[in-house]
Amino acid sequence: MTGTQPSSELRALRHLDSPDPPALVGGLSTRWFHRWPLIAGRAVGMVYGTLAAYGVAGPTQAHFGGSNAEIPLIGEIGYIGTTAFVLDVLVTVAATILLRAVRAPDGIDETRPDDYAADAGDPPNSRVGTAASGREERAPVA
């Protein structure tokens, strides 16, 4: 590794530490996606990305040698992370449609109004929540 450049292994696996847009955006901002397809889509994307990156040889190593690989069914070379994301979204949407068609239960949403502790007049970072011990924890104020 030279300077501040990440190693080729880290560049090839960068998708592993990035947030998952279908789960974060779709799962938190809308209730349309079923919970299990969100998990299944994430798993498919992670497994595909890891296996595809493992199969890329570099000039000095047999595995994790780059971030581009052949896209399945298309045959063109593309970024592994983008392909993993597309697979994630396809699995999430298709499985949600299937589970909605068979009327699979969504599960119970256990969030309560108390889970949303921030109010319009609260100072920033003032209240974090209540610890398991029952005492309130406070976030450090910068």
N, C-alpha and C positions, 0 to 999 in steps of 0.2 A: 504494500500500500504506500502510495507516495503522496505527500502533502496532506490536503484535506479531502482528497478523493476517496470514496469508499471502495473497498475491494470489489472485484467482479462478483464474488459470492453474495455480498450485501446488495449490490445493484440488481442482481438476478432475482433476489428474494425480497425486494422492496415491497412487493404487494402483500407480503405476510404481515407487515406491521402497519399497514394503512387501514383506516377505518373502512368498514363495509357499507357503501352507500345504500344498497337495498335494505339492510337491517336498520341502519341508523336513520336514513331519510324516510324510507317507506314504512318501517316499523314504528317509528316514534311520531311521525307527523300525520300518519293516516292509519286507520284501523282496518284497511282493506285486506292487507296480506295476512294470511293465516300464520300462526307462530311456527309451526313445524316446517313449512316450506322455507321460511327465512333461515332456519338453522340448516336445512338440507342444502339450500342454495349456497350458503357460506361454506359448508363442508365440500361441496363439489368444486367450487372455485379454489379453495385452499389446496385440495388434493391435486386437481389438475395443474395448478401453478407450480406446486412443489415438484411433481413428477416431470413436468415439461422442463423446468429449470434444471433438474437433475440430469436430464438427457442431453443437455447442451454442453458440448466439449469446448474447451478453450485451448489456446496455444500452450499453456503450461499445466493444464489440469484436465482430468477426464470428466468432471461433473461441475455443474454450476458455473460454466464458463461464459455465460452471456445471458441476455434478457430477451432474446428473440428466438422464436421457434416456429415450425410449420403449424398453421392453424388447421385444426381438424375439419374435414369435409370441404375445405376451400383449397387447401394446398399451397397457399401463399405464406410467406414469412411475415410474422407480426409480433408485436410486443406481448409477452406472456401474460402480463398483468391485465391488459385490455381483454384478451381472450378469456381469462379467468373471470373477469367482471361480467362479460357477456353471458358466459355459462351460468354464473351465479344468478343473474337477472332472469334468464330463460327458465331455469329450474324453479326459482321462486314464483314467478308468474304462472307457469304451467301447473305446478303442484297446487298453488292456491286455487286456480280455476277448477282443478279436479276435486279438491276437497270441498269447495263450495257446491259443486254439482252433486256430490254424494251427501251433502248436508252434514259434514263432519263438525262436531262442536268446536267452537273457538277456544274454549277454556274460560276460566274466570279471570277477569281483570281485577287484580287485588289492590290497585292504586286507590288511595283515599285523598280527599281534599287536604288533609294534614301533611301528605307527602310533598305538597307544593308549598314550601314555607316562605317563599319570597313574596312580599307585597310591594305595592307601588312606593310607599314611604320608607321602606327599610333601607338603612345604609348598606352599601355594597359589602359583601363578604362578612356580614355580621353574625348570621346564624347558620351553622352547618347542619345541625340536627341533634337528635337525642341518641346517646350511646346506649349500648345494651344494658349498661348499669342503671340507666334511667336518668343520668345527669346530662345536662345540655353541653354539647361541645361547641366551641367557638373557633372560627377560622382566624388565622392571623390577618390583621389589617395592615396593609402596606403603608 
